[in-house]
């Protein structure tokens, strides 16, 4: 499959003047729903990948291959530009290069590489960040590994929360200087922090885990924020719906009495039943 078009559309989004919320997706069906509803971008998080693939918490026990395989399943289901959280690149700078190769092949439009020290070391009670030099090395390795120049490489940091705003700005400026296409700040900042960051960097910004006072898209856009995550409620909603449905069936509810079940029309739409019917008539008759 050809992935460049969706990467170009993703670049149009981050190169624009507005701030958008991506649709949090976790599999082929959720990605098709997000695309059907008009989301410009899909987001596949590391935490959601761990939940979806392993049924495990986000403790960096998922492997790169498992993550890339699920990203590919999402991408082949439609044409929604997909950005992914590639965590720390699954190791050192050489592992980052392998991560970029696998995720580029899987069709992602943009990927984040973060400078958090992962997985958490023995005895560590709080998250820590790697050295700035190692962080720069990882960003440079990610850029060197990509083959499609349209693939967006995003430098991600939680340093404003972990080591303070001054260190966060220093890291963001260094990653910009290394050549990344955008910068992602993972939570823990205020409007005052964002104002200070926006005054120091010139490439597109992305935010995750923001407080209520940072949920004004017009304000965010004025500070260079082009993508702001809203969380990953669709997966949690799917878990709740599955739990409630199985519980009701186990307790004796008849299938005809279940609530919140997708209609046959919706199921036909999200499974592209019409396409398969057309192909069947065209090629099997």
Residue pairs with C-beta under 8 A, 6 or more apart in sequence:
1 75
1 76
1 107
3 75
3 104
3 107
3 108
3 109
3 148
4 148
4 150
5 79
6 75
6 79
6 80
6 81
6 82
6 107
6 109
7 81
7 109
7 110
7 148
7 150
7 151
7 152
8 150
9 40
9 81
9 109
10 41
10 81
10 83
10 109
10 110
10 152
11 150
11 152
11 181
13 20
13 40
13 41
13 81
13 226
13 227
14 110
14 152
14 181
14 182
14 204
14 206
14 226
14 227
15 204
15 226
16 226
17 221
18 217
18 221
18 226
19 217
19 218
19 220
19 221
19 225
19 226
19 227
19 228
20 40
20 41
20 217
20 226
20 227
20 228
21 39
21 217
21 227
21 228
21 229
21 230
22 39
22 40
22 41
22 42
22 43
22 83
22 227
22 229
23 30
23 33
23 34
23 37
23 39
23 41
23 42
23 43
23 80
23 234
24 30
24 42
24 43
24 44
24 45
24 48
24 229
24 230
24 231
24 232
24 233
24 234
24 235
25 31
25 33
25 34
25 42
25 43
25 44
25 74
25 80
25 82
25 234
26 44
26 48
26 49
26 51
26 52
26 70
26 74
26 232
26 234
26 235
26 238
27 52
27 70
27 73
27 74
28 73
28 74
28 76
28 77
28 78
29 77
29 270
29 271
30 74
30 234
30 235
30 238
31 42
31 74
31 75
31 77
31 78
31 80
31 82
32 77
32 78
32 270
32 272
33 270
34 42
34 80
35 42
35 78
35 79
35 80
36 269
36 270
39 80
40 81
41 80
41 81
41 82
41 83
41 109
41 227
42 74
42 80
42 81
42 82
42 83
43 82
43 83
43 84
43 85
43 229
43 232
44 70
44 71
44 74
44 82
44 83
44 84
44 85
44 108
45 84
45 85
45 232
46 58
46 60
46 62
46 67
46 84
46 85
46 86
46 87
47 57
47 58
47 85
47 232
48 232
48 235
49 62
49 66
49 67
49 70
49 71
50 56
50 57
50 58
50 59
50 61
50 62
51 57
51 58
51 235
52 70
52 235
53 62
53 66
53 67
53 70
54 61
54 62
54 66
56 62
59 119
59 120
60 87
60 88
60 118
60 119
60 120
61 119
63 90
64 90
64 95
64 98
64 99
64 102
65 102
67 84
67 86
67 103
68 102
68 103
68 105
68 106
69 106
71 82
71 84
71 103
71 106
71 107
71 108
72 105
72 106
72 107
74 82
75 82
75 106
75 107
75 108
76 107
81 109
81 110
82 107
82 108
82 109
82 110
83 108
83 109
83 110
83 111
83 112
83 152
83 154
83 227
84 103
84 108
84 110
84 111
84 112
85 111
85 112
85 114
85 156
86 99
86 100
86 103
86 111
86 112
86 113
87 114
87 116
87 118
88 113
88 114
88 115
88 116
88 117
88 118
88 130
88 138
89 95
89 96
89 99
89 100
89 113
89 138
89 141
89 142
90 96
90 98
90 99
92 134
92 138
93 134
93 137
93 138
93 140
93 141
94 141
96 113
96 138
96 141
96 142
96 145
97 141
97 142
97 144
97 145
98 145
99 111
99 113
99 142
99 145
100 111
100 141
100 142
100 145
100 146
100 151
100 153
101 145
101 147
103 111
104 145
104 146
104 147
104 148
104 151
108 151
109 151
109 152
110 151
110 152
110 153
110 154
110 181
110 182
111 142
111 151
111 152
111 153
111 154
112 154
112 155
112 156
112 184
113 138
113 139
113 142
113 153
113 154
113 155
113 156
114 155
114 156
114 157
114 158
114 184
114 186
115 129
115 130
115 132
115 134
115 135
115 138
115 155
115 156
115 157
115 159
115 171
116 127
116 128
116 129
116 130
116 157
116 158
116 162
117 124
117 127
117 128
117 129
117 130
120 127
126 162
127 158
127 162
128 162
129 135
129 157
129 158
129 159
129 162
129 163
129 171
130 138
132 170
132 171
132 174
135 155
135 157
135 171
135 174
135 175
136 174
136 175
136 178
139 153
139 155
139 175
139 178
139 179
139 180
140 178
140 179
142 153
142 180
143 153
143 178
143 179
143 180
146 153
152 181
152 182
153 180
153 181
154 180
154 181
154 182
154 183
154 184
154 206
155 172
155 175
155 176
155 178
155 180
155 182
155 183
155 184
156 183
156 184
156 185
156 186
157 168
157 171
157 172
157 175
157 183
157 184
157 185
157 186
158 185
158 186
158 187
158 188
159 167
159 168
159 171
160 167
160 168
160 169
160 185
160 188
160 189
160 193
160 197
161 168
161 186
161 187
161 188
161 189
165 189
165 193
165 196
165 197
168 185
168 193
168 197
169 196
169 197
169 200
169 201
172 183
172 185
172 197
172 200
172 201
173 200
173 201
175 183
176 183
176 201
176 202
176 203
180 203
181 203
181 204
182 203
182 204
182 205
182 206
182 226
183 201
183 203
183 204
183 205
183 206
184 205
184 206
184 207
184 208
185 194
185 197
185 205
185 206
185 207
185 208
186 208
186 209
187 207
187 208
187 209
187 210
188 209
189 197
189 207
189 210
189 214
190 211
190 213
190 214
191 213
191 214
191 219
194 207
194 214
194 220
194 223
194 225
195 223
197 205
197 223
198 205
198 223
198 224
201 224
202 224
203 224
204 224
204 225
204 226
204 227
205 223
205 224
205 225
205 226
206 225
206 226
206 227
206 228
206 229
207 214
207 220
207 225
207 227
207 228
207 229
208 228
208 229
209 229
209 231
210 228
210 229
214 220
214 228
215 228
217 228
220 228
241 260
244 260
245 258
245 260
245 261
248 257
248 258
249 255
249 258
262 270
267 273
268 274
